[in-house]
Structure formats: structure tokens, C-alpha cells
Amino acid sequence: MKTALLSFATALTLFVTTAASAAPFDHDRDLRRMSPRERARYEQAQRERARFEQAQRERERQQAIERARWEAQHRRDRHDDRDYRDYRRH
């Protein structure tokens, strides 16, 4: 009797956890369940987010280009061929 009860409880637990994991996580954001107004608002927010992320990627790309240009211009500053001991004599 104990084994049958334990097996039933285990089967019930597995059934409940499997059903919960199979359900969509963002059930409230399912586009099929939204009203037209909510759907339009959601899609507008998605477009704005995509635009913002694109602008952020463009800013990062531009900063990388400027950083590379600055490093290329100043690459020789640290490795100057002049001997600084000559300047200390004066």
C-alpha cells in the first residue's frame, strides 16, 4: 500500500512539473491573446527597443573606430627613438 501511494504521489508530481515546464513562460505576451491596441503597443515597443539597440551598436562601433584611430596616431609616442639622456645633460 505504501509503495502504491508513493508511486502515485511521484507520478502526480512528475505530471504537474512536466505540464508546468511545457507551458509557455510568457503566456501573457502571446500575440494571439492580445487585443489589437495592446498588440500595436507591444510591437511599437519592440521597434523602439530594436532602434535603441541598433543606435547603441552604432555608437560602440564608432567609439571603437575612434579609439583605433587615436591609438594608431599615438603608437609612436611611447616608442620614440630619441635618447632622453641627452636632454638631462642641459
RONU-690924 format. One record per residue (C-alpha): z, y, x. Coordinates in pm, 1 decimal. Last residue first. Example, Ala and Ser with C-alpha at 12.3 -4.5 7.8 and 13.67 -1.06 7.14 Angstrom:
# residues 2
(r (714.0, -106.0, 1367.0)),
(r (780.0, -450.0, 1230.0)),
END
This chain:
# residues 90
(r (-2014.7, 7057.5, 7144.9)),
(r (-1959.7, 6699.3, 7267.0)),
(r (-1895.6, 6561.5, 6917.0)),
(r (-2256.7, 6611.5, 6812.5)),
(r (-2396.1, 6372.4, 7073.9)),
(r (-2153.9, 6101.2, 6956.7)),
(r (-2331.5, 6104.3, 6620.4)),
(r (-2627.8, 5913.8, 6758.6)),
(r (-2919.8, 5972.0, 6527.5)),
(r (-3093.3, 5668.7, 6380.6)),
(r (-2954.5, 5733.1, 6033.0)),
(r (-2858.8, 5420.9, 5847.0)),
(r (-2640.8, 5562.0, 5569.8)),
(r (-2880.4, 5835.9, 5467.3)),
(r (-3185.2, 5610.5, 5493.3)),
(r (-3130.9, 5449.0, 5153.3)),
(r (-3074.8, 5781.1, 4983.8)),
(r (-3415.9, 5815.9, 4819.2)),
(r (-3436.5, 5446.0, 4734.3)),
(r (-3084.8, 5452.3, 4592.6)),
(r (-3170.4, 5752.9, 4374.7)),
(r (-3488.9, 5584.6, 4247.3)),
(r (-3303.4, 5259.7, 4174.4)),
(r (-3032.8, 5450.6, 3985.8)),
(r (-3294.5, 5644.1, 3788.3)),
(r (-3475.5, 5323.3, 3690.9)),
(r (-3148.2, 5152.9, 3597.4)),
(r (-3047.8, 5456.0, 3390.5)),
(r (-3381.8, 5444.8, 3209.3)),
(r (-3339.2, 5075.7, 3132.4)),
(r (-2985.4, 5133.3, 3005.4)),
(r (-3105.4, 5420.3, 2785.5)),
(r (-3391.7, 5204.0, 2650.0)),
(r (-3150.4, 4918.1, 2575.5)),
(r (-2924.0, 5163.4, 2388.8)),
(r (-3218.4, 5301.3, 2193.2)),
(r (-3320.2, 4947.6, 2093.9)),
(r (-2961.9, 4868.4, 1991.6)),
(r (-2947.7, 5182.0, 1775.6)),
(r (-3283.0, 5103.9, 1610.0)),
(r (-3173.5, 4745.0, 1540.2)),
(r (-2846.5, 4871.7, 1390.7)),
(r (-3031.8, 5122.8, 1176.4)),
(r (-3270.8, 4852.9, 1054.6)),
(r (-2981.3, 4618.5, 971.6)),
(r (-2800.8, 4897.3, 786.7)),
(r (-3115.9, 4965.9, 584.6)),
(r (-3145.0, 4593.7, 506.0)),
(r (-2786.4, 4586.5, 379.1)),
(r (-2832.5, 4899.5, 166.7)),
(r (-3154.8, 4760.0, 18.7)),
(r (-2981.8, 4428.5, -54.5)),
(r (-2686.2, 4600.6, -215.8)),
(r (-2918.1, 4802.5, -440.4)),
(r (-3131.7, 4499.2, -527.7)),
(r (-2820.8, 4298.0, -617.1)),
(r (-2715.6, 4046.1, -361.5)),
(r (-2694.7, 3668.8, -412.4)),
(r (-3032.9, 3580.9, -259.4)),
(r (-2957.3, 3792.2, 47.2)),
(r (-2657.0, 3575.2, 133.7)),
(r (-2405.5, 3819.7, 279.2)),
(r (-2115.8, 3696.7, 59.3)),
(r (-2164.4, 3340.8, 184.6)),
(r (-2121.7, 3446.5, 544.5)),
(r (-1996.9, 3113.2, 677.5)),
(r (-2240.0, 2895.5, 487.2)),
(r (-2072.7, 2578.5, 355.0)),
(r (-2110.6, 2266.3, 570.3)),
(r (-1783.3, 2325.1, 754.0)),
(r (-1586.3, 2344.2, 431.2)),
(r (-1750.0, 2031.5, 288.3)),
(r (-1676.5, 1838.5, 607.1)),
(r (-1313.1, 1956.1, 610.0)),
(r (-1260.0, 1853.1, 247.3)),
(r (-1424.9, 1511.0, 285.4)),
(r (-1239.5, 1436.9, 608.3)),
(r (-906.5, 1524.8, 445.0)),
(r (-985.4, 1308.7, 140.7)),
(r (-1081.7, 1014.9, 361.6)),
(r (-762.4, 1052.4, 563.3)),
(r (-548.0, 1071.3, 248.9)),
(r (-722.2, 762.5, 104.1)),
(r (-676.4, 570.3, 429.0)),
(r (-307.3, 665.9, 439.4)),
(r (-262.3, 552.9, 78.9)),
(r (-443.1, 225.6, 145.9)),
(r (-238.6, 167.2, 459.6)),
(r (87.0, 239.9, 281.6)),
(r (0.0, 0.0, 0.0)),
END
